Amino acid sequence: MPKRSFASDNNSGVDKKILKAIEKANQSDHIAYGDDPFTERAIKKFKNILGNNIDVYFVLTGTGANVIGLKNVVRSFNTIFCSDLAHINVDETGAVENNIGCNLQTVPTEDGKIYPEQLKKFMHVKGVQHHSQPKAISISQTTELGTVYTPEEIKNLADFAHENDMYLHIDGARISNAAASLNCNFKKITRDAGVDILSFGGTKNGMLCGEAVIFFDKELSKNCKYIRKESLNLFSKMRYLSTQFIEFLSHDLWYKNAKNANEMAQYLKKKLSEFDDIEIVQEVQANAIFAKIPKNKIKPLQKEHFFYIWDEEKGVVRWMCSFETTEENVDNFVKILKRHLN
């Protein structure tokens, strides 16, 4: 049986249906840069799901999607609010600051989420020429701690943003896991909740590569085709990105894959209850588990089955499940844990 990693859902393979879709796109020549039937069909798929009055741009990476989405609405003298754990703050090597030149204002979080009440204290700078001007709120769905914003929580943030002349952006690298966790469709937690810009990810849920930047108001994206090119994310053979989304959004493949990852995280959580020296420190709402284990056991465990340390000082580690994770994979991992911890 193939060994499955619990380090990251980025370590997983590519869904066989996605590979077949890529192979189908490879059978003949097509016009480059998105003027192909696959890209047209993929955009229609998104419109069927999210509504007609949207703009969709396919890009190569999640970092690229976040930068491009935000760059369309933010200028160098603006501020983007995000959690202190946000991917754009911690894991994108300053890409937002470098490519937009704006200020990132981080907000401390205990559960991965930020709330309007935390942002109110920053609004006094509006209109003051000595301060960066608030213009966007960026949240991750799911969050970096594996928690999930409810539609109501997103709506509250969107309302606050719009009341203060700001936009709400979602980093949706794991939005499929969030939708599956909430048992709702994408529209309910994006457009219906007042979201302005969505970075829609598929790489962590069975796709080979590629993300989509979605604007729910076309006025916001009028310069996106230039910004995408300038940002090094206009892929010439676009059909190899877009054809993946056709398959991903057809026959609920996104849901089946995300549901499996989430269910395997719950299965692992159940198995971890057998251990006295493992403490789960965040709610398991999607496909991530954050657990505190004895510090002296971390390195020996990593040598046998690699995973990432989340908080070295506290001994908190992160275990991720993917669309390929099986109960047998979990059982084998638990056997390793038992050898080291019991």
C-alpha positions in Angstrom: 0.0 0.0 0.0 1.3 3.5 -0.8 2.6 5.4 2.1 0.5 8.5 2.7 1.8 11.7 4.3 0.1 13.5 7.2 2.4 16.5 6.8 0.4 18.3 4.2 -2.4 17.8 1.7 0.1 19.4 -0.8 2.0 16.2 -0.6 -0.9 14.2 -2.1 -1.0 13.0 -5.7 -3.4 14.0 -8.5 -6.9 12.6 -8.8 -7.0 10.1 -11.7 -10.0 11.9 -13.2 -8.0 15.1 -13.3 -5.1 13.4 -15.0 -7.6 12.0 -17.6 -8.9 15.5 -18.2 -5.4 16.8 -18.8 -4.8 14.0 -21.2 -8.0 14.9 -23.1 -6.8 18.5 -23.4 -3.5 17.2 -24.8 -5.0 15.5 -27.8 -4.9 18.4 -30.3 -3.7 22.0 -30.7 -5.7 24.9 -29.2 -5.2 28.7 -29.2 -3.0 29.8 -26.2 -3.5 32.2 -23.3 -7.1 31.1 -22.6 -8.8 31.5 -26.0 -9.6 27.8 -26.0 -12.8 25.8 -25.5 -11.6 24.2 -22.2 -11.2 27.6 -20.6 -14.5 28.8 -21.9 -16.2 25.7 -20.4 -14.5 26.1 -17.1 -15.6 29.7 -16.8 -19.2 28.6 -17.5 -18.9 26.0 -14.8 -18.0 28.7 -12.3 -20.8 30.9 -13.5 -23.3 28.0 -13.1 -22.2 27.6 -9.5 -21.6 31.2 -8.5 -23.8 33.3 -10.8 -23.3 34.9 -14.2 -22.1 38.3 -13.2 -18.6 37.2 -12.3 -15.1 37.4 -13.8 -12.8 34.3 -13.6 -9.0 34.3 -14.1 -7.0 31.1 -14.0 -3.5 31.4 -12.5 -0.7 29.0 -11.5 -0.3 29.4 -7.8 -2.2 30.2 -4.6 0.2 33.0 -3.8 -0.3 34.4 -7.3 -4.1 34.2 -6.9 -3.9 36.2 -3.6 -1.6 38.8 -4.9 -3.5 39.3 -8.2 -6.9 39.3 -6.5 -5.9 41.9 -4.0 -3.8 44.0 -6.4 -6.9 44.8 -8.3 -8.5 46.7 -5.4 -5.6 47.9 -3.3 -3.0 50.6 -3.8 0.4 51.1 -2.2 -1.0 53.5 0.4 -3.7 51.1 1.6 -3.9 48.6 4.4 -5.0 44.9 4.2 -6.2 43.4 7.4 -5.6 39.7 8.1 -5.0 37.3 10.9 -1.4 37.1 12.3 -1.4 33.5 11.0 -2.7 34.3 7.5 -0.9 32.7 4.6 -0.3 36.1 3.0 1.5 37.2 6.2 3.4 34.1 7.2 4.0 31.8 4.2 4.2 34.0 1.1 7.6 35.6 1.6 6.2 39.1 1.6 4.6 38.6 -1.8 1.7 41.0 -1.1 3.9 43.7 0.3 6.5 43.3 -2.5 4.0 43.2 -5.4 1.5 45.8 -4.1 3.7 47.8 -1.8 0.9 48.1 0.8 0.7 47.6 4.5 -0.4 44.3 6.1 -2.1 44.9 9.4 -2.2 41.6 11.3 -4.9 40.8 13.9 -4.1 38.3 16.7 -6.2 35.2 16.6 -6.8 32.2 18.9 -8.9 30.1 16.5 -7.6 31.3 13.1 -10.5 33.7 12.6 -10.8 37.5 12.8 -13.9 39.3 13.7 -15.4 42.8 13.0 -15.0 43.8 16.7 -11.2 43.4 16.4 -11.1 45.7 13.4 -13.1 48.6 14.7 -10.1 50.1 16.6 -8.3 50.6 13.3 -10.9 52.7 11.6 -10.0 56.0 13.2 -7.2 56.4 10.7 -9.6 56.7 7.8 -9.1 60.0 5.9 -5.9 60.8 7.9 -3.1 61.5 5.4 -0.4 60.3 7.8 -1.7 56.7 7.9 -2.2 53.9 5.5 -5.8 53.7 4.5 -7.9 50.6 5.2 -9.1 49.0 2.0 -9.4 45.2 2.3 -9.9 42.4 4.7 -8.4 39.0 3.8 -9.5 35.8 5.5 -8.6 32.2 4.9 -11.3 29.5 4.5 -10.4 27.1 6.0 -8.2 29.0 8.4 -4.6 28.2 9.1 -5.8 26.4 12.2 -8.2 24.2 10.4 -11.3 26.1 11.6 -14.1 27.1 9.3 -15.9 30.5 9.0 -19.7 30.1 9.0 -21.7 32.0 6.3 -22.9 34.3 9.1 -19.4 35.1 10.2 -18.4 35.9 6.6 -21.4 38.1 6.1 -20.6 40.0 9.3 -17.1 40.7 8.0 -18.4 41.6 4.5 -20.9 44.0 6.0 -18.2 45.7 8.1 -15.9 45.9 5.1 -18.5 47.6 2.9 -19.7 49.9 5.6 -16.1 51.2 5.8 -15.4 51.4 2.1 -13.3 48.1 2.1 -13.4 44.8 0.2 -13.5 41.3 1.5 -11.1 38.8 0.0 -11.1 35.0 0.8 -7.9 32.9 0.4 -9.8 29.8 -0.5 -6.9 27.3 -0.8 -9.0 24.8 1.1 -12.5 26.3 0.3 -13.7 22.8 -0.8 -12.9 21.4 2.7 -14.8 24.4 4.2 -17.9 23.9 2.0 -17.9 20.1 2.7 -17.6 20.8 6.4 -20.5 23.2 6.4 -22.4 20.9 4.0 -23.2 23.9 1.8 -22.4 25.1 -1.7 -19.7 27.6 -2.7 -22.2 30.4 -3.4 -23.5 30.4 0.1 -20.1 31.1 1.6 -18.9 33.5 -1.0 -21.3 35.6 -3.2 -24.4 35.2 -0.9 -22.3 36.2 2.1 -21.0 39.4 0.4 -17.5 38.3 -0.6 -15.9 40.6 -3.2 -12.9 38.5 -4.3 -12.1 34.8 -4.0 -8.9 32.9 -4.5 -10.3 29.5 -5.4 -7.9 26.6 -4.8 -7.9 23.1 -6.2 -4.3 22.0 -5.8 -4.8 20.8 -2.2 -7.8 18.8 -3.2 -6.8 16.6 -6.1 -5.7 19.0 -8.8 -2.2 19.0 -10.3 -1.8 22.8 -10.3 -3.8 25.9 -10.9 -6.1 28.3 -9.0 -8.8 30.7 -10.0 -9.3 34.3 -9.1 -13.0 35.2 -9.0 -14.5 38.7 -8.8 -18.1 39.0 -7.8 -18.2 42.5 -9.3 -16.8 42.9 -12.8 -16.0 46.5 -12.1 -13.3 45.3 -9.7 -11.5 43.2 -12.3 -11.3 45.6 -15.2 -7.5 45.6 -15.1 -7.0 42.0 -14.0 -5.9 40.7 -17.4 -3.0 43.2 -17.3 -2.2 42.5 -13.6 -2.2 38.8 -14.2 0.4 39.1 -17.0 2.5 41.6 -15.1 2.4 39.3 -12.1 3.9 36.4 -14.1 0.8 34.3 -13.9 -0.6 34.3 -17.5 0.0 30.6 -18.5 0.3 30.2 -22.2 -1.2 26.7 -22.4 -4.1 27.7 -20.3 -6.2 24.7 -21.2 -4.1 22.5 -18.9 -5.2 24.6 -16.0 -8.8 25.2 -16.9 -9.6 21.6 -18.0 -8.9 20.5 -14.4 -11.6 22.8 -13.1 -14.1 21.4 -15.5 -13.6 17.9 -14.0 -13.1 19.2 -10.5 -16.5 21.0 -10.6 -18.3 18.2 -12.4 -20.1 15.3 -10.7 -19.2 16.8 -7.2 -15.6 15.6 -7.5 -14.5 18.6 -5.3 -17.0 17.5 -2.6 -16.1 13.8 -2.7 -12.4 14.6 -2.3 -12.9 17.2 0.4 -15.4 15.1 2.3 -13.0 12.2 2.4 -10.2 14.4 3.7 -12.4 15.8 6.4 -13.8 12.4 7.4 -10.3 11.0 7.7 -9.4 13.8 10.0 -12.4 12.9 12.2 -11.3 9.3 12.1 -7.8 10.2 13.2 -9.2 12.5 15.9 -11.2 9.5 17.2 -8.1 7.3 17.3 -6.1 10.0 19.1 -8.6 9.8 22.0 -6.9 6.6 22.9 -3.7 8.5 23.9 -3.3 10.1 27.3 -0.4 12.2 26.2 -1.9 13.8 23.1 -4.1 16.9 23.4 -6.0 18.2 20.4 -5.7 22.0 20.8 -8.1 23.2 18.0 -11.5 22.2 16.9 -11.3 19.6 14.1 -13.6 21.2 11.5 -12.0 20.2 8.2 -8.9 18.1 7.3 -6.4 19.4 9.9 -5.5 18.3 13.4 -3.4 20.4 15.7 -2.1 18.3 18.6 0.2 18.8 21.6 2.5 15.9 22.1 5.6 15.4 24.3 8.4 17.5 22.9 11.0 14.7 23.2 8.9 12.5 21.0 8.5 14.8 18.0 11.9 14.3 16.3 11.8 10.4 16.6 8.3 10.4 15.2 9.3 12.8 12.3 12.1 10.5 11.3 9.7 7.6 10.9 6.7 9.5 9.5 7.4 13.2 8.7 5.0 16.0 9.7 5.4 19.6 10.6 5.8 21.3 13.9 3.4 24.1 14.4 4.6 25.5 17.8 8.0 24.2 18.9 7.8 25.9 22.3 4.5 24.3 23.2 5.0 21.0 21.4 2.1 21.5 19.0 2.3 19.6 15.7 0.0 19.6 12.6 -1.4 16.5 11.0 -3.2 16.9 7.6 -5.5 14.4 5.8 -6.0 14.5 2.0 -8.4 13.2 -0.6 -6.3 10.1 -0.8 -6.1 9.3 2.9 -7.7 6.0 3.9 -8.6 4.5 7.2 -5.8 2.0 6.7 -3.3 4.9 6.4 -4.6 6.4 9.6 -4.4 3.0 11.4 -0.8 2.6 10.3 0.1 6.1 11.5 -1.6 5.4 14.8 0.5 2.3 15.2 3.6 4.4 14.8 2.3 6.8 17.4 1.7 4.0 19.8 5.2 2.7 19.5 6.6 6.1 20.5 4.0 7.4 22.9 2.7 4.5 24.9 
